[in-house]
Amino acid sequence: MVIGATGGIGRALTQQIVASGRFRAVHALSRSGDGAPDGSTGGRIDLEDEASIAEAAARLYAPPRLVIVASGRLHGAGLAPEKALRMLDPAAMHQAFAINTVGPALVAKHFTPLFPREGLSVFAALSARVGSISDNRLGGWHSYRASKAALNMLIATIAIELARTRPAALCVGLHPGTVDTGLSKPFQSGVPDERLFTADHSADRLLQVIDGLTPADSGGVFAWDGARIPA
């Protein structure tokens, strides 16, 4: 299951999961519910509407093995990365947390209880390196950094709870790198060409990272190259 499946990374993840043939069904969920990639089943979900998340979970006819939240918000109407503290706006901060933090937590609330009791299952949410508190040397981007740092903490606490009933399950964060999508478009000017990834490349690397993880890695946040991002 890919949530945010019509975005750049979400679509690429869905297409590659379908192409792998590893799952009997692939569900591609988005706010509109339209535009699911070929080979997947579309459906609606809104990370700002818990009822829609609960309804999406109730529609499943078999326990999920892989749930990826590929949604995120960095900028948009009324929201932009702050360059200084004076730019903080409460409404914009709430908007960042609603999508980057609260939404993925609610997905975990409704979907991880459906994981099988035995065998490998994975809950993963796209995070960001800038959510690392110890790695923050530049400052700025207060709302986005804080929302991703909060997501990383939720991943750690959800992993602890999940392990009590499903010891083989994983709960992880994934940093996709700087990907050539609408989310990063305004901020690509200083990114070297070799560090600006296509959505297909990033999705391929993230799926390889997931394949290489074990239950001992649950609770961590991992970059596209497999490196663990510090808390």
Order of alpha helices (4+ residues) and beta strands (2+ residues): beta-alpha-beta-beta-alpha-beta-alpha-alpha-beta-alpha-beta-beta-beta-alpha-beta
